[in-house]
């Protein structure tokens, strides 16, 4: 199952990348006003490591939990 980094959280000297499953991110992305461009947004998150705080907000509102949290 593919996972995408959606948000970055910082705590003192540590940084965390919050990842969700591609299926959940795709669903959240399509729910927003900018959803007609969801494929380009997904590609940016996947290839360039771009994060989307709006997707993170929607995923949180839907009650979805991160599939993985990476420490940098």
NUFIVO-861210 format. One record per residue: residue in one letter; y negated, z negated, x negated of N, C-alpha, C in turn. Coordinates in nm, 2 decimals, m for minus. Example, Ala and Ser with C-alpha at 12.3 -4.5 7.8 and 13.67 -1.06 7.14 Angstrom:
<sites>
<residuo:A, ny:0.57, nz:m0.78, nx:m1.32, cay:0.45, caz:m0.78, cax:m1.23, cy:0.33, cz:m0.78, cx:m1.32> $
<residuo:S, ny:0.22, nz:m0.71, nx:m1.28, cay:0.11, caz:m0.71, cax:m1.37, cy:0.00, cz:m0.79, cx:m1.29> $
</sites>
This chain:
<sites>
<residuo:X, ny:0.12, nz:0.00, nx:m0.08, cay:0.00, caz:0.00, cax:0.00, cy:m0.12, cz:0.00, cx:m0.09> $
<residuo:X, ny:m0.21, nz:0.10, nx:m0.07, cay:m0.33, caz:0.11, cax:m0.15, cy:m0.43, cz:0.00, cx:m0.11> $
<residuo:X, ny:m0.50, nz:m0.05, nx:m0.21, cay:m0.61, caz:m0.15, cax:m0.19, cy:m0.74, cz:m0.11, cx:m0.24> $
<residuo:X, ny:m0.85, nz:m0.14, nx:m0.17, cay:m0.98, caz:m0.10, cax:m0.22, cy:m1.07, cz:m0.22, cx:m0.24> $
<residuo:X, ny:m1.14, nz:m0.22, nx:m0.34, cay:m1.24, caz:m0.33, cax:m0.36, cy:m1.36, cz:m0.31, cx:m0.28> $
<residuo:X, ny:m1.39, nz:m0.40, nx:m0.19, cay:m1.49, caz:m0.39, cax:m0.09, cy:m1.62, cz:m0.47, cx:m0.13> $
<residuo:X, ny:m1.60, nz:m0.58, nx:m0.19, cay:m1.72, caz:m0.67, cax:m0.22, cy:m1.69, cz:m0.74, cx:m0.35> $
<residuo:X, ny:m1.81, nz:m0.78, nx:m0.41, cay:m1.80, caz:m0.86, cax:m0.53, cy:m1.87, cz:m0.99, cx:m0.51> $
<residuo:X, ny:m1.81, nz:m1.10, nx:m0.55, cay:m1.86, caz:m1.23, cax:m0.53, cy:m1.88, cz:m1.29, cx:m0.67> $
<residuo:X, ny:m1.99, nz:m1.36, nx:m0.69, cay:m2.02, caz:m1.42, cax:m0.82, cy:m2.03, cz:m1.57, cx:m0.80> $
<residuo:X, ny:m1.97, nz:m1.64, nx:m0.90, cay:m1.97, caz:m1.79, cax:m0.90, cy:m1.99, cz:m1.84, cx:m1.04> $
<residuo:X, ny:m2.10, nz:m1.89, nx:m1.07, cay:m2.14, caz:m1.93, cax:m1.21, cy:m2.12, cz:m1.82, cx:m1.30> $
<residuo:X, ny:m2.02, nz:m1.83, nx:m1.39, cay:m2.00, caz:m1.73, cax:m1.49, cy:m1.88, cz:m1.64, cx:m1.46> $
<residuo:X, ny:m1.83, nz:m1.65, nx:m1.34, cay:m1.71, caz:m1.57, cax:m1.30, cy:m1.75, cz:m1.47, cx:m1.19> $
<residuo:X, ny:m1.67, nz:m1.36, nx:m1.19, cay:m1.70, caz:m1.26, cax:m1.09, cy:m1.56, cz:m1.23, cx:m1.02> $
<residuo:X, ny:m1.57, nz:m1.21, nx:m0.89, cay:m1.44, caz:m1.18, cax:m0.81, cy:m1.46, cz:m1.05, cx:m0.74> $
<residuo:X, ny:m1.36, nz:m0.97, nx:m0.74, cay:m1.36, caz:m0.85, cax:m0.66, cy:m1.27, cz:m0.87, cx:m0.54> $
<residuo:X, ny:m1.32, nz:m0.85, nx:m0.42, cay:m1.24, caz:m0.88, cax:m0.30, cy:m1.19, cz:m0.75, cx:m0.25> $
<residuo:X, ny:m1.06, nz:m0.74, nx:m0.24, cay:m0.99, caz:m0.61, cax:m0.20, cy:m0.92, cz:m0.63, cx:m0.07> $
<residuo:X, ny:m0.93, nz:m0.52, nx:0.01, cay:m0.86, caz:m0.51, cax:0.14, cy:m0.77, cz:m0.39, cx:0.14> $
<residuo:X, ny:m0.67, nz:m0.38, nx:0.23, cay:m0.59, caz:m0.26, cax:0.24, cy:m0.67, cz:m0.14, cx:0.28> $
<residuo:X, ny:m0.63, nz:m0.03, nx:0.24, cay:m0.70, caz:0.10, cax:0.27, cy:m0.71, cz:0.12, cx:0.42> $
<residuo:X, ny:m0.60, nz:0.08, nx:0.49, cay:m0.60, caz:0.10, cax:0.64, cy:m0.70, cz:0.02, cx:0.71> $
<residuo:X, ny:m0.72, nz:m0.11, nx:0.67, cay:m0.82, caz:m0.20, cax:0.72, cy:m0.96, cz:m0.15, cx:0.69> $
<residuo:X, ny:m0.98, nz:m0.11, nx:0.57, cay:m1.12, caz:m0.06, cax:0.53, cy:m1.15, cz:0.07, cx:0.60> $
<residuo:X, ny:m1.06, nz:0.16, nx:0.62, cay:m1.08, caz:0.28, cax:0.69, cy:m1.12, cz:0.25, cx:0.83> $
<residuo:X, ny:m1.05, nz:0.16, nx:0.90, cay:m1.08, caz:0.12, cax:1.04, cy:m1.22, cz:0.06, cx:1.05> $
<residuo:X, ny:m1.26, nz:m0.03, nx:0.96, cay:m1.39, caz:m0.09, cax:0.96, cy:m1.50, cz:0.01, cx:0.93> $
<residuo:X, ny:m1.47, nz:0.11, nx:0.84, cay:m1.57, caz:0.21, cax:0.81, cy:m1.60, cz:0.30, cx:0.93> $
<residuo:X, ny:m1.50, nz:0.33, nx:1.00, cay:m1.52, caz:0.42, cax:1.11, cy:m1.59, cz:0.36, cx:1.23> $
<residuo:X, ny:m1.59, nz:0.22, nx:1.23, cay:m1.66, caz:0.15, cax:1.34, cy:m1.81, cz:0.15, cx:1.33> $
<residuo:X, ny:m1.86, nz:0.17, nx:1.21, cay:m2.00, caz:0.16, cax:1.19, cy:m2.08, cz:0.29, cx:1.22> $
<residuo:X, ny:m2.21, nz:0.28, nx:1.23, cay:m2.29, caz:0.40, cax:1.26, cy:m2.27, cz:0.51, cx:1.16> $
<residuo:X, ny:m2.25, nz:0.47, nx:1.03, cay:m2.23, caz:0.57, cax:0.92, cy:m2.09, cz:0.62, cx:0.92> $
<residuo:X, ny:m2.01, nz:0.59, nx:1.02, cay:m1.87, caz:0.62, cax:1.02, cy:m1.83, cz:0.77, cx:1.01> $
<residuo:X, ny:m1.93, nz:0.86, nx:1.04, cay:m1.90, caz:1.00, cax:1.03, cy:m1.88, cz:1.05, cx:0.89> $
<residuo:X, ny:m1.93, nz:0.96, nx:0.79, cay:m1.91, caz:0.99, cax:0.65, cy:m1.81, cz:0.90, cx:0.59> $
<residuo:X, ny:m1.72, nz:0.85, nx:0.66, cay:m1.62, caz:0.75, cax:0.61, cy:m1.54, cz:0.80, cx:0.50> $
<residuo:X, ny:m1.50, nz:0.93, nx:0.50, cay:m1.42, caz:0.98, cax:0.39, cy:m1.49, cz:0.98, cx:0.25> $
<residuo:X, ny:m1.62, nz:1.02, nx:0.25, cay:m1.70, caz:1.01, cax:0.13, cy:m1.72, cz:0.87, cx:0.08> $
<residuo:X, ny:m1.74, nz:0.78, nx:0.17, cay:m1.76, caz:0.64, cax:0.14, cy:m1.62, cz:0.58, cx:0.08> $
<residuo:X, ny:m1.51, nz:0.62, nx:0.14, cay:m1.38, caz:0.57, cax:0.09, cy:m1.36, cz:0.63, cx:m0.05> $
<residuo:X, ny:m1.39, nz:0.75, nx:m0.07, cay:m1.37, caz:0.81, cax:m0.20, cy:m1.46, cz:0.74, cx:m0.31> $
<residuo:X, ny:m1.58, nz:0.70, nx:m0.27, cay:m1.67, caz:0.63, cax:m0.37, cy:m1.61, cz:0.50, cx:m0.40> $
<residuo:X, ny:m1.55, nz:0.43, nx:m0.31, cay:m1.49, caz:0.30, cax:m0.33, cy:m1.37, cz:0.31, cx:m0.42> $
<residuo:X, ny:m1.29, nz:0.41, nx:m0.39, cay:m1.17, caz:0.43, cax:m0.46, cy:m1.19, cz:0.48, cx:m0.61> $
<residuo:X, ny:m1.27, nz:0.58, nx:m0.62, cay:m1.28, caz:0.65, cax:m0.75, cy:m1.39, cz:0.58, cx:m0.85> $
<residuo:X, ny:m1.50, nz:0.53, nx:m0.79, cay:m1.61, caz:0.49, cax:m0.87, cy:m1.62, cz:0.33, cx:m0.87> $
<residuo:X, ny:m1.54, nz:0.27, nx:m0.79, cay:m1.55, caz:0.12, cax:m0.78, cy:m1.68, cz:0.07, cx:m0.71> $
<residuo:X, ny:m1.74, nz:0.16, nx:m0.62, cay:m1.85, caz:0.12, cax:m0.54, cy:m1.81, cz:0.02, cx:m0.44> $
<residuo:X, ny:m1.89, nz:m0.08, nx:m0.41, cay:m1.85, caz:m0.17, cax:m0.30, cy:m1.94, cz:m0.15, cx:m0.18> $
<residuo:X, ny:m1.89, nz:m0.20, nx:m0.07, cay:m1.97, caz:m0.18, cax:0.06, cy:m1.97, cz:m0.31, cx:0.13> $
<residuo:X, ny:m2.09, nz:m0.37, nx:0.13, cay:m2.10, caz:m0.50, cax:0.19, cy:m2.10, cz:m0.49, cx:0.34> $
<residuo:X, ny:m2.13, nz:m0.38, nx:0.40, cay:m2.12, caz:m0.36, cax:0.54, cy:m1.98, cz:m0.35, cx:0.59> $
<residuo:X, ny:m1.89, nz:m0.29, nx:0.51, cay:m1.75, caz:m0.29, cax:0.54, cy:m1.69, cz:m0.43, cx:0.53> $
<residuo:X, ny:m1.74, nz:m0.50, nx:0.43, cay:m1.69, caz:m0.64, cax:0.42, cy:m1.73, cz:m0.72, cx:0.54> $
<residuo:X, ny:m1.85, nz:m0.71, nx:0.59, cay:m1.90, caz:m0.78, cax:0.70, cy:m1.82, cz:m0.75, cx:0.83> $
<residuo:X, ny:m1.79, nz:m0.62, nx:0.85, cay:m1.71, caz:m0.58, cax:0.96, cy:m1.56, cz:m0.64, cx:0.95> $
<residuo:X, ny:m1.51, nz:m0.63, nx:0.83, cay:m1.37, caz:m0.68, cax:0.81, cy:m1.37, cz:m0.83, cx:0.84> $
<residuo:X, ny:m1.47, nz:m0.90, nx:0.79, cay:m1.47, caz:m1.05, cax:0.81, cy:m1.49, cz:m1.07, cx:0.96> $
<residuo:X, ny:m1.57, nz:m1.00, nx:1.03, cay:m1.59, caz:m1.02, cax:1.18, cy:m1.46, cz:m0.99, cx:1.25> $
<residuo:X, ny:m1.38, nz:m0.90, nx:1.20, cay:m1.25, caz:m0.86, cax:1.27, cy:m1.15, cz:m0.97, cx:1.24> $
<residuo:X, ny:m1.18, nz:m1.06, nx:1.15, cay:m1.08, caz:m1.16, cax:1.11, cy:m0.97, cz:m1.12, cx:1.01> $
<residuo:X, ny:m1.01, nz:m1.01, nx:0.94, cay:m0.91, caz:m0.96, cax:0.84, cy:m0.93, cz:m1.05, cx:0.71> $
<residuo:X, ny:m0.81, nz:m1.07, nx:0.64, cay:m0.81, caz:m1.14, cax:0.52, cy:m0.79, cz:m1.05, cx:0.40> $
<residuo:X, ny:m0.85, nz:m1.08, nx:0.29, cay:m0.83, caz:m0.99, cax:0.17, cy:m0.69, cz:m0.98, cx:0.13> $
<residuo:X, ny:m0.65, nz:m0.87, nx:0.09, cay:m0.51, caz:m0.85, cax:0.04, cy:m0.50, cz:m0.89, cx:m0.10> $
<residuo:X, ny:m0.61, nz:m0.90, nx:m0.18, cay:m0.60, caz:m0.94, cax:m0.32, cy:m0.75, cz:m0.98, cx:m0.36> $
<residuo:X, ny:m0.76, nz:m1.07, nx:m0.45, cay:m0.88, caz:m1.11, cax:m0.51, cy:m0.86, cz:m1.10, cx:m0.66> $
<residuo:X, ny:m0.94, nz:m1.02, nx:m0.73, cay:m0.93, caz:m1.00, cax:m0.87, cy:m1.04, cz:m1.08, cx:m0.94> $
<residuo:X, ny:m1.01, nz:m1.14, nx:m1.05, cay:m1.11, caz:m1.21, cax:m1.13, cy:m1.14, cz:m1.13, cx:m1.25> $
<residuo:X, ny:m1.27, nz:m1.11, nx:m1.28, cay:m1.32, caz:m1.04, cax:m1.39, cy:m1.38, cz:m1.13, cx:m1.50> $
</sites>
